[in-house]
């Protein structure tokens, strides 16, 4: 599971901050008041996709992550 990467779907994130409160070592709030993954490994340890009640945290593979950030 070390290869699992996480990304926040900004369209689903409501900016509630619950994921940051539960997993501050893996998540933080960005300048747009939406969550940002700062460590996929720590996000995985905290619960991964289950951290978000709004399904805004998504697991993606490394190649897709690079494509989406362009």
SULHU-V923086 format. One line per field, one symbol per residue. psi: psi as a letter, one per 40 degrees, with the letter a starting at -180 (. if undefined). A space follows every 50 residues. Layout:
psi->???
This chain:
psi->edehiiihhdddhefdedddddgdediihidefiihhehddddddeebde dheefehhhiiddddddde.
